[in-house]
Amino acid sequence: MDETKQKLTLKQKLKNTRTELVEAGFTSVKLKVHYIILAFSLAVYLVSRFVPAFGEIWTRYPGTWLRWLFAKITSWFDFSLFEVLVVSLPILLIAVMIRIIAVDGKKHTPKGVYQTVLVLICILCILASMFMLTFGTCYFRNSLATNIGIEQAKVSADELYDATIYVAQNINSLLSDVTYATGGESLMPYSYDELVSKLNQAYASYCEGADYITGYAVNPKPIALSEPFTYTHISGVYSFVTGESNVNVNYPDFVIPYTMAHEMAHQHGIAPEDEANMVAFLVCMESDDVYIKYSGYLNMLTYLSNALYKADKDKYGDFYSSYYGSQLRGEMSSYSAMFAKYQNSTASKVTDTVNSAYLSSQGQKEGTRSYGLVVDLTVAYYKSLGIIK
């Protein structure tokens, strides 16, 4: 008798739970639509992952239209919506937890909990769909080397040496037009907003001769909390959620134009970090502004010279003594002094681990080390131009 009563009680509880789930919306058309969109997004993402030609087509056309739409909508706001979301996240999580454990007097309210869970499911479906349709496919399109018609191969120390010297010579030709402060750091001769305008012009000019990227104007946002954000060692970030490029303006001036161009490359559908670095460099070279060129060359020189040091210390020593003048040494010394207090932060270790895991999950096996692979692309590019042999 007691066993039969327990079965009836359990059956009634399950029935009540099903009723509450239905009333909360778990069988609603709205949720089914979210699932359908998620399934479609996953299909697009998986096909792109295994068929680069499809990823290329999706990235160039539907993906570009979606990124353009998000970029246009968020450009109406002068502040970073991404930053607002990040800062608000702890508050939102607390609010969700309070909602989940909310009680009506002394009695729990399962329906309220189910409704909150339903909202979270919908949000996760939207975020996953947005990533896969707008940015996730960009990791699996044709390589940048293929799109710009260069042959990427293993780089020798001699090729690194030649490329490093070539870039250094180009920097040295610009130095007379660059202004330096007493501390040795260079000064960007215009405002942040003027830089945004100049880089949008450079992108428009570059994209006229590049069919793999569309040069629509965007509005990169300065991060308001750049100083504390520097402890993460992140100079910029692209948010697929808001479609925004975000720039850490606490870094030295010479870092900002190149960083902005890098994040704008992500915004234009270039996902791998080495390829975004390369496109940023090419766009900086396209600009008719001296300081933007200086920023592009100096950031690239840093990658090349670091690689040269690892490959051949003797050649690096020759390069440093012959081509690395006092102004560049002053620039980098100033940078090192500024960055000293952020150098060994716990936040940087955490973000590096998370970023590496994310990049690896998207096929970038080198993780955060993939940023430096731009060296291979740069050497291949200069070889294709006949600048180095």
TORKOL-4160 file (C-alpha; in steps of 0.2 Angstrom, whole numbers, padded with zeros to 4 digits, m for minus):
389
<pt num="1" X="0000" Y="0000" Z="0000"/>
<pt num="2" X="0014" Y="0012" Z="0005"/>
<pt num="3" X="0024" Y="0007" Z="m0011"/>
<pt num="4" X="0009" Y="0010" Z="m0022"/>
<pt num="5" X="0006" Y="0027" Z="m0014"/>
<pt num="6" X="0024" Y="0032" Z="m0016"/>
<pt num="7" X="0023" Y="0028" Z="m0035"/>
<pt num="8" X="0007" Y="0038" Z="m0036"/>
<pt num="9" X="0016" Y="0052" Z="m0027"/>
<pt num="10" X="0031" Y="0051" Z="m0039"/>
<pt num="11" X="0020" Y="0050" Z="m0054"/>
<pt num="12" X="0010" Y="0066" Z="m0048"/>
<pt num="13" X="0027" Y="0075" Z="m0045"/>
<pt num="14" X="0033" Y="0071" Z="m0063"/>
<pt num="15" X="0016" Y="0077" Z="m0070"/>
<pt num="16" X="0017" Y="0093" Z="m0060"/>
<pt num="17" X="0035" Y="0096" Z="m0066"/>
<pt num="18" X="0030" Y="0093" Z="m0084"/>
<pt num="19" X="0016" Y="0105" Z="m0082"/>
<pt num="20" X="0027" Y="0118" Z="m0074"/>
<pt num="21" X="0040" Y="0116" Z="m0088"/>
<pt num="22" X="0027" Y="0118" Z="m0101"/>
<pt num="23" X="0020" Y="0134" Z="m0092"/>
<pt num="24" X="0038" Y="0141" Z="m0091"/>
<pt num="25" X="0039" Y="0139" Z="m0110"/>
<pt num="26" X="0050" Y="0124" Z="m0113"/>
<pt num="27" X="0039" Y="0118" Z="m0127"/>
<pt num="28" X="0036" Y="0135" Z="m0134"/>
<pt num="29" X="0038" Y="0140" Z="m0152"/>
<pt num="30" X="0051" Y="0153" Z="m0147"/>
<pt num="31" X="0063" Y="0140" Z="m0139"/>
<pt num="32" X="0061" Y="0129" Z="m0155"/>
<pt num="33" X="0066" Y="0143" Z="m0166"/>
<pt num="34" X="0081" Y="0145" Z="m0155"/>
<pt num="35" X="0086" Y="0127" Z="m0157"/>
<pt num="36" X="0083" Y="0128" Z="m0176"/>
<pt num="37" X="0094" Y="0143" Z="m0178"/>
<pt num="38" X="0107" Y="0134" Z="m0167"/>
<pt num="39" X="0106" Y="0118" Z="m0178"/>
<pt num="40" X="0108" Y="0128" Z="m0194"/>
<pt num="41" X="0123" Y="0138" Z="m0186"/>
<pt num="42" X="0132" Y="0122" Z="m0181"/>
<pt num="43" X="0129" Y="0115" Z="m0198"/>
<pt num="44" X="0137" Y="0130" Z="m0206"/>
<pt num="45" X="0152" Y="0130" Z="m0194"/>
<pt num="46" X="0155" Y="0111" Z="m0196"/>
<pt num="47" X="0155" Y="0112" Z="m0215"/>
<pt num="48" X="0166" Y="0127" Z="m0214"/>
<pt num="49" X="0178" Y="0117" Z="m0203"/>
<pt num="50" X="0180" Y="0103" Z="m0215"/>
<pt num="51" X="0177" Y="0112" Z="m0232"/>
<pt num="52" X="0188" Y="0128" Z="m0232"/>
<pt num="53" X="0180" Y="0133" Z="m0249"/>
<pt num="54" X="0163" Y="0134" Z="m0241"/>
<pt num="55" X="0171" Y="0143" Z="m0226"/>
<pt num="56" X="0178" Y="0156" Z="m0238"/>
<pt num="57" X="0162" Y="0159" Z="m0247"/>
<pt num="58" X="0152" Y="0160" Z="m0230"/>
<pt num="59" X="0165" Y="0172" Z="m0223"/>
<pt num="60" X="0165" Y="0183" Z="m0238"/>
<pt num="61" X="0147" Y="0185" Z="m0241"/>
<pt num="62" X="0134" Y="0180" Z="m0227"/>
<pt num="63" X="0147" Y="0182" Z="m0213"/>
<pt num="64" X="0153" Y="0199" Z="m0219"/>
<pt num="65" X="0135" Y="0205" Z="m0220"/>
<pt num="66" X="0132" Y="0200" Z="m0202"/>
<pt num="67" X="0148" Y="0207" Z="m0196"/>
<pt num="68" X="0144" Y="0223" Z="m0205"/>
<pt num="69" X="0127" Y="0224" Z="m0197"/>
<pt num="70" X="0133" Y="0222" Z="m0179"/>
<pt num="71" X="0147" Y="0234" Z="m0182"/>
<pt num="72" X="0135" Y="0247" Z="m0189"/>
<pt num="73" X="0123" Y="0245" Z="m0175"/>
<pt num="74" X="0136" Y="0246" Z="m0161"/>
<pt num="75" X="0145" Y="0261" Z="m0170"/>
<pt num="76" X="0130" Y="0272" Z="m0164"/>
<pt num="77" X="0137" Y="0271" Z="m0146"/>
<pt num="78" X="0153" Y="0280" Z="m0142"/>
<pt num="79" X="0157" Y="0268" Z="m0128"/>
<pt num="80" X="0162" Y="0250" Z="m0128"/>
<pt num="81" X="0146" Y="0239" Z="m0126"/>
<pt num="82" X="0158" Y="0224" Z="m0124"/>
<pt num="83" X="0167" Y="0233" Z="m0109"/>
<pt num="84" X="0150" Y="0237" Z="m0101"/>
<pt num="85" X="0145" Y="0218" Z="m0103"/>
<pt num="86" X="0161" Y="0212" Z="m0095"/>
<pt num="87" X="0160" Y="0224" Z="m0081"/>
<pt num="88" X="0141" Y="0220" Z="m0078"/>
<pt num="89" X="0144" Y="0201" Z="m0079"/>
<pt num="90" X="0147" Y="0198" Z="m0060"/>
<pt num="91" X="0131" Y="0208" Z="m0056"/>
<pt num="92" X="0121" Y="0199" Z="m0069"/>
<pt num="93" X="0127" Y="0182" Z="m0062"/>
<pt num="94" X="0123" Y="0187" Z="m0044"/>
<pt num="95" X="0105" Y="0192" Z="m0051"/>
<pt num="96" X="0103" Y="0175" Z="m0059"/>
<pt num="97" X="0108" Y="0166" Z="m0044"/>
<pt num="98" X="0096" Y="0176" Z="m0033"/>
<pt num="99" X="0082" Y="0172" Z="m0046"/>
<pt num="100" X="0086" Y="0154" Z="m0046"/>
<pt num="101" X="0086" Y="0152" Z="m0027"/>
<pt num="102" X="0071" Y="0165" Z="m0025"/>
<pt num="103" X="0058" Y="0159" Z="m0013"/>
<pt num="104" X="0040" Y="0165" Z="m0011"/>
<pt num="105" X="0038" Y="0166" Z="0008"/>
<pt num="106" X="0046" Y="0149" Z="0014"/>
<pt num="107" X="0041" Y="0140" Z="m0002"/>
<pt num="108" X="0052" Y="0138" Z="m0017"/>
<pt num="109" X="0045" Y="0143" Z="m0034"/>
<pt num="110" X="0050" Y="0130" Z="m0047"/>
<pt num="111" X="0041" Y="0139" Z="m0061"/>
<pt num="112" X="0052" Y="0155" Z="m0058"/>
<pt num="113" X="0068" Y="0144" Z="m0058"/>
<pt num="114" X="0062" Y="0136" Z="m0074"/>
<pt num="115" X="0059" Y="0152" Z="m0083"/>
<pt num="116" X="0076" Y="0159" Z="m0078"/>
<pt num="117" X="0084" Y="0143" Z="m0084"/>
<pt num="118" X="0074" Y="0145" Z="m0100"/>
<pt num="119" X="0081" Y="0163" Z="m0103"/>
<pt num="120" X="0099" Y="0156" Z="m0100"/>
<pt num="121" X="0096" Y="0143" Z="m0113"/>
<pt num="122" X="0090" Y="0156" Z="m0125"/>
<pt num="123" X="0105" Y="0167" Z="m0122"/>
<pt num="124" X="0117" Y="0153" Z="m0124"/>
<pt num="125" X="0109" Y="0148" Z="m0140"/>
<pt num="126" X="0110" Y="0166" Z="m0147"/>
<pt num="127" X="0128" Y="0168" Z="m0142"/>
<pt num="128" X="0134" Y="0151" Z="m0149"/>
<pt num="129" X="0124" Y="0155" Z="m0166"/>
<pt num="130" X="0132" Y="0172" Z="m0167"/>
<pt num="131" X="0149" Y="0165" Z="m0165"/>
<pt num="132" X="0147" Y="0152" Z="m0177"/>
<pt num="133" X="0139" Y="0162" Z="m0191"/>
<pt num="134" X="0149" Y="0178" Z="m0189"/>
<pt num="135" X="0167" Y="0173" Z="m0183"/>
<pt num="136" X="0169" Y="0155" Z="m0180"/>
<pt num="137" X="0169" Y="0151" Z="m0199"/>
<pt num="138" X="0183" Y="0164" Z="m0202"/>
<pt num="139" X="0196" Y="0152" Z="m0194"/>
<pt num="140" X="0193" Y="0139" Z="m0207"/>
<pt num="141" X="0192" Y="0149" Z="m0223"/>
<pt num="142" X="0206" Y="0149" Z="m0236"/>
<pt num="143" X="0223" Y="0154" Z="m0228"/>
<pt num="144" X="0229" Y="0172" Z="m0230"/>
<pt num="145" X="0244" Y="0165" Z="m0240"/>
<pt num="146" X="0232" Y="0158" Z="m0253"/>
<pt num="147" X="0221" Y="0173" Z="m0253"/>
<pt num="148" X="0235" Y="0185" Z="m0257"/>
<pt num="149" X="0245" Y="0173" Z="m0268"/>
<pt num="150" X="0261" Y="0170" Z="m0258"/>
<pt num="151" X="0269" Y="0153" Z="m0254"/>
<pt num="152" X="0272" Y="0151" Z="m0236"/>
<pt num="153" X="0287" Y="0140" Z="m0231"/>
<pt num="154" X="0300" Y="0137" Z="m0217"/>
<pt num="155" X="0310" Y="0152" Z="m0215"/>
<pt num="156" X="0329" Y="0152" Z="m0214"/>
<pt num="157" X="0340" Y="0163" Z="m0203"/>
<pt num="158" X="0347" Y="0172" Z="m0218"/>
<pt num="159" X="0329" Y="0176" Z="m0224"/>
<pt num="160" X="0324" Y="0182" Z="m0207"/>
<pt num="161" X="0340" Y="0193" Z="m0206"/>
<pt num="162" X="0336" Y="0201" Z="m0223"/>
<pt num="163" X="0318" Y="0204" Z="m0219"/>
<pt num="164" X="0323" Y="0212" Z="m0202"/>
<pt num="165" X="0335" Y="0223" Z="m0210"/>
<pt num="166" X="0323" Y="0229" Z="m0224"/>
<pt num="167" X="0310" Y="0233" Z="m0211"/>
<pt num="168" X="0322" Y="0242" Z="m0200"/>
<pt num="169" X="0328" Y="0252" Z="m0215"/>
<pt num="170" X="0311" Y="0258" Z="m0219"/>
<pt num="171" X="0308" Y="0263" Z="m0201"/>
<pt num="172" X="0324" Y="0273" Z="m0201"/>
<pt num="173" X="0318" Y="0282" Z="m0216"/>
<pt num="174" X="0303" Y="0288" Z="m0206"/>
<pt num="175" X="0312" Y="0294" Z="m0190"/>
<pt num="176" X="0314" Y="0312" Z="m0196"/>
<pt num="177" X="0295" Y="0314" Z="m0196"/>
<pt num="178" X="0292" Y="0306" Z="m0180"/>
<pt num="179" X="0291" Y="0316" Z="m0164"/>
<pt num="180" X="0299" Y="0309" Z="m0148"/>
<pt num="181" X="0296" Y="0315" Z="m0130"/>
<pt num="182" X="0310" Y="0317" Z="m0117"/>
<pt num="183" X="0307" Y="0300" Z="m0110"/>
<pt num="184" X="0311" Y="0292" Z="m0127"/>
<pt num="185" X="0293" Y="0287" Z="m0132"/>
<pt num="186" X="0286" Y="0293" Z="m0149"/>
<pt num="187" X="0270" Y="0303" Z="m0149"/>
<pt num="188" X="0255" Y="0300" Z="m0160"/>
<pt num="189" X="0252" Y="0317" Z="m0168"/>
<pt num="190" X="0233" Y="0317" Z="m0168"/>
<pt num="191" X="0218" Y="0311" Z="m0158"/>
<pt num="192" X="0211" Y="0294" Z="m0156"/>
<pt num="193" X="0196" Y="0298" Z="m0167"/>
<pt num="194" X="0207" Y="0305" Z="m0181"/>
<pt num="195" X="0217" Y="0288" Z="m0180"/>
<pt num="196" X="0200" Y="0279" Z="m0183"/>
<pt num="197" X="0197" Y="0289" Z="m0198"/>
<pt num="198" X="0214" Y="0287" Z="m0205"/>
<pt num="199" X="0214" Y="0268" Z="m0203"/>
<pt num="200" X="0196" Y="0267" Z="m0211"/>
<pt num="201" X="0203" Y="0276" Z="m0226"/>
<pt num="202" X="0218" Y="0264" Z="m0226"/>
<pt num="203" X="0207" Y="0249" Z="m0225"/>
<pt num="204" X="0196" Y="0256" Z="m0239"/>
<pt num="205" X="0211" Y="0259" Z="m0250"/>
<pt num="206" X="0219" Y="0241" Z="m0246"/>
<pt num="207" X="0202" Y="0232" Z="m0250"/>
<pt num="208" X="0201" Y="0240" Z="m0267"/>
<pt num="209" X="0214" Y="0228" Z="m0273"/>
<pt num="210" X="0210" Y="0213" Z="m0261"/>
<pt num="211" X="0194" Y="0203" Z="m0265"/>
<pt num="212" X="0195" Y="0192" Z="m0249"/>
<pt num="213" X="0191" Y="0207" Z="m0238"/>
<pt num="214" X="0177" Y="0221" Z="m0238"/>
<pt num="215" X="0182" Y="0238" Z="m0233"/>
<pt num="216" X="0167" Y="0244" Z="m0224"/>
<pt num="217" X="0170" Y="0258" Z="m0211"/>
<pt num="218" X="0170" Y="0253" Z="m0192"/>
<pt num="219" X="0171" Y="0262" Z="m0176"/>
<pt num="220" X="0185" Y="0254" Z="m0164"/>
<pt num="221" X="0181" Y="0258" Z="m0146"/>
<pt num="222" X="0194" Y="0264" Z="m0133"/>
<pt num="223" X="0193" Y="0253" Z="m0117"/>
<pt num="224" X="0188" Y="0265" Z="m0103"/>
<pt num="225" X="0197" Y="0254" Z="m0090"/>
<pt num="226" X="0213" Y="0252" Z="m0100"/>
<pt num="227" X="0225" Y="0254" Z="m0086"/>
<pt num="228" X="0218" Y="0239" Z="m0075"/>
<pt num="229" X="0215" Y="0230" Z="m0092"/>
<pt num="230" X="0234" Y="0231" Z="m0095"/>
<pt num="231" X="0237" Y="0218" Z="m0082"/>
<pt num="232" X="0230" Y="0205" Z="m0094"/>
<pt num="233" X="0243" Y="0210" Z="m0106"/>
<pt num="234" X="0230" Y="0212" Z="m0120"/>
<pt num="235" X="0232" Y="0227" Z="m0131"/>
<pt num="236" X="0215" Y="0225" Z="m0140"/>
<pt num="237" X="0201" Y="0213" Z="m0142"/>
<pt num="238" X="0187" Y="0209" Z="m0154"/>
<pt num="239" X="0170" Y="0205" Z="m0147"/>
<pt num="240" X="0159" Y="0195" Z="m0159"/>
<pt num="241" X="0145" Y="0197" Z="m0147"/>
<pt num="242" X="0144" Y="0216" Z="m0150"/>
<pt num="243" X="0153" Y="0216" Z="m0166"/>
<pt num="244" X="0166" Y="0229" Z="m0159"/>
<pt num="245" X="0185" Y="0231" Z="m0160"/>
<pt num="246" X="0191" Y="0237" Z="m0143"/>
<pt num="247" X="0208" Y="0245" Z="m0140"/>
<pt num="248" X="0218" Y="0246" Z="m0124"/>
<pt num="249" X="0224" Y="0265" Z="m0125"/>
<pt num="250" X="0235" Y="0263" Z="m0110"/>
<pt num="251" X="0249" Y="0255" Z="m0121"/>
<pt num="252" X="0262" Y="0267" Z="m0129"/>
<pt num="253" X="0257" Y="0277" Z="m0144"/>
<pt num="254" X="0266" Y="0267" Z="m0157"/>
<pt num="255" X="0257" Y="0251" Z="m0152"/>
<pt num="256" X="0239" Y="0258" Z="m0154"/>
<pt num="257" X="0238" Y="0261" Z="m0173"/>
<pt num="258" X="0244" Y="0243" Z="m0176"/>
<pt num="259" X="0233" Y="0236" Z="m0163"/>
<pt num="260" X="0218" Y="0245" Z="m0169"/>
<pt num="261" X="0222" Y="0238" Z="m0187"/>
<pt num="262" X="0224" Y="0221" Z="m0180"/>
<pt num="263" X="0207" Y="0221" Z="m0171"/>
<pt num="264" X="0199" Y="0229" Z="m0187"/>
<pt num="265" X="0206" Y="0214" Z="m0197"/>
<pt num="266" X="0196" Y="0202" Z="m0185"/>
<pt num="267" X="0181" Y="0213" Z="m0188"/>
<pt num="268" X="0183" Y="0211" Z="m0207"/>
<pt num="269" X="0184" Y="0192" Z="m0206"/>
<pt num="270" X="0202" Y="0188" Z="m0203"/>
<pt num="271" X="0202" Y="0176" Z="m0188"/>
<pt num="272" X="0219" Y="0168" Z="m0186"/>
<pt num="273" X="0230" Y="0179" Z="m0175"/>
<pt num="274" X="0245" Y="0178" Z="m0187"/>
<pt num="275" X="0234" Y="0183" Z="m0202"/>
<pt num="276" X="0226" Y="0197" Z="m0192"/>
<pt num="277" X="0244" Y="0203" Z="m0188"/>
<pt num="278" X="0249" Y="0202" Z="m0207"/>
<pt num="279" X="0233" Y="0211" Z="m0213"/>
<pt num="280" X="0236" Y="0225" Z="m0200"/>
<pt num="281" X="0254" Y="0227" Z="m0206"/>
<pt num="282" X="0248" Y="0228" Z="m0225"/>
<pt num="283" X="0235" Y="0240" Z="m0220"/>
<pt num="284" X="0247" Y="0251" Z="m0211"/>
<pt num="285" X="0258" Y="0251" Z="m0226"/>
<pt num="286" X="0243" Y="0256" Z="m0237"/>
<pt num="287" X="0241" Y="0272" Z="m0226"/>
<pt num="288" X="0248" Y="0288" Z="m0232"/>
<pt num="289" X="0251" Y="0293" Z="m0214"/>
<pt num="290" X="0269" Y="0292" Z="m0207"/>
<pt num="291" X="0265" Y="0288" Z="m0189"/>
<pt num="292" X="0253" Y="0273" Z="m0195"/>
<pt num="293" X="0267" Y="0267" Z="m0206"/>
<pt num="294" X="0280" Y="0269" Z="m0191"/>
<pt num="295" X="0268" Y="0259" Z="m0180"/>
<pt num="296" X="0266" Y="0245" Z="m0193"/>
<pt num="297" X="0284" Y="0243" Z="m0196"/>
<pt num="298" X="0290" Y="0244" Z="m0178"/>
<pt num="299" X="0277" Y="0231" Z="m0172"/>
<pt num="300" X="0283" Y="0220" Z="m0186"/>
<pt num="301" X="0301" Y="0223" Z="m0182"/>
<pt num="302" X="0298" Y="0217" Z="m0165"/>
<pt num="303" X="0291" Y="0200" Z="m0171"/>
<pt num="304" X="0305" Y="0198" Z="m0184"/>
<pt num="305" X="0319" Y="0203" Z="m0172"/>
<pt num="306" X="0313" Y="0192" Z="m0159"/>
<pt num="307" X="0313" Y="0177" Z="m0171"/>
<pt num="308" X="0330" Y="0182" Z="m0178"/>
<pt num="309" X="0337" Y="0182" Z="m0160"/>
<pt num="310" X="0330" Y="0164" Z="m0157"/>
<pt num="311" X="0337" Y="0158" Z="m0174"/>
<pt num="312" X="0354" Y="0166" Z="m0175"/>
<pt num="313" X="0361" Y="0177" Z="m0161"/>
<pt num="314" X="0376" Y="0182" Z="m0171"/>
<pt num="315" X="0365" Y="0189" Z="m0185"/>
<pt num="316" X="0354" Y="0197" Z="m0172"/>
<pt num="317" X="0369" Y="0206" Z="m0164"/>
<pt num="318" X="0375" Y="0212" Z="m0181"/>
<pt num="319" X="0357" Y="0219" Z="m0185"/>
<pt num="320" X="0356" Y="0227" Z="m0168"/>
<pt num="321" X="0372" Y="0236" Z="m0168"/>
<pt num="322" X="0370" Y="0242" Z="m0186"/>
<pt num="323" X="0352" Y="0245" Z="m0189"/>
<pt num="324" X="0344" Y="0248" Z="m0172"/>
<pt num="325" X="0347" Y="0266" Z="m0168"/>
<pt num="326" X="0346" Y="0277" Z="m0153"/>
<pt num="327" X="0328" Y="0282" Z="m0156"/>
<pt num="328" X="0322" Y="0264" Z="m0158"/>
<pt num="329" X="0331" Y="0260" Z="m0142"/>
<pt num="330" X="0324" Y="0274" Z="m0133"/>
<pt num="331" X="0306" Y="0269" Z="m0139"/>
<pt num="332" X="0308" Y="0251" Z="m0133"/>
<pt num="333" X="0317" Y="0256" Z="m0116"/>
<pt num="334" X="0302" Y="0268" Z="m0113"/>
<pt num="335" X="0290" Y="0254" Z="m0117"/>
<pt num="336" X="0299" Y="0242" Z="m0105"/>
<pt num="337" X="0299" Y="0255" Z="m0091"/>
<pt num="338" X="0281" Y="0258" Z="m0093"/>
<pt num="339" X="0276" Y="0239" Z="m0094"/>
<pt num="340" X="0287" Y="0234" Z="m0079"/>
<pt num="341" X="0273" Y="0235" Z="m0066"/>
<pt num="342" X="0261" Y="0224" Z="m0077"/>
<pt num="343" X="0275" Y="0211" Z="m0082"/>
<pt num="344" X="0272" Y="0197" Z="m0070"/>
<pt num="345" X="0253" Y="0199" Z="m0066"/>
<pt num="346" X="0242" Y="0184" Z="m0062"/>
<pt num="347" X="0229" Y="0191" Z="m0073"/>
<pt num="348" X="0240" Y="0189" Z="m0088"/>
<pt num="349" X="0244" Y="0171" Z="m0084"/>
<pt num="350" X="0225" Y="0167" Z="m0083"/>
<pt num="351" X="0221" Y="0176" Z="m0099"/>
<pt num="352" X="0235" Y="0168" Z="m0108"/>
<pt num="353" X="0229" Y="0151" Z="m0103"/>
<pt num="354" X="0211" Y="0154" Z="m0108"/>
<pt num="355" X="0216" Y="0163" Z="m0124"/>
<pt num="356" X="0228" Y="0148" Z="m0129"/>
<pt num="357" X="0214" Y="0136" Z="m0125"/>
<pt num="358" X="0202" Y="0145" Z="m0136"/>
<pt num="359" X="0213" Y="0147" Z="m0151"/>
<pt num="360" X="0218" Y="0129" Z="m0150"/>
<pt num="361" X="0200" Y="0124" Z="m0150"/>
<pt num="362" X="0198" Y="0134" Z="m0166"/>
<pt num="363" X="0212" Y="0125" Z="m0175"/>
<pt num="364" X="0226" Y="0137" Z="m0170"/>
<pt num="365" X="0238" Y="0123" Z="m0163"/>
<pt num="366" X="0251" Y="0136" Z="m0157"/>
<pt num="367" X="0239" Y="0145" Z="m0146"/>
<pt num="368" X="0244" Y="0162" Z="m0141"/>
<pt num="369" X="0261" Y="0158" Z="m0150"/>
<pt num="370" X="0252" Y="0159" Z="m0166"/>
<pt num="371" X="0253" Y="0178" Z="m0165"/>
<pt num="372" X="0272" Y="0177" Z="m0169"/>
<pt num="373" X="0269" Y="0166" Z="m0185"/>
<pt num="374" X="0266" Y="0182" Z="m0194"/>
<pt num="375" X="0285" Y="0181" Z="m0197"/>
<pt num="376" X="0283" Y="0167" Z="m0209"/>
<pt num="377" X="0270" Y="0177" Z="m0219"/>
<pt num="378" X="0280" Y="0192" Z="m0219"/>
<pt num="379" X="0296" Y="0183" Z="m0226"/>
<pt num="380" X="0285" Y="0175" Z="m0239"/>
<pt num="381" X="0277" Y="0191" Z="m0244"/>
<pt num="382" X="0294" Y="0200" Z="m0246"/>
<pt num="383" X="0300" Y="0185" Z="m0256"/>
<pt num="384" X="0285" Y="0186" Z="m0268"/>
<pt num="385" X="0290" Y="0204" Z="m0271"/>
<pt num="386" X="0308" Y="0200" Z="m0274"/>
<pt num="387" X="0314" Y="0211" Z="m0259"/>
<pt num="388" X="0323" Y="0196" Z="m0251"/>
<pt num="389" X="0329" Y="0180" Z="m0260"/>
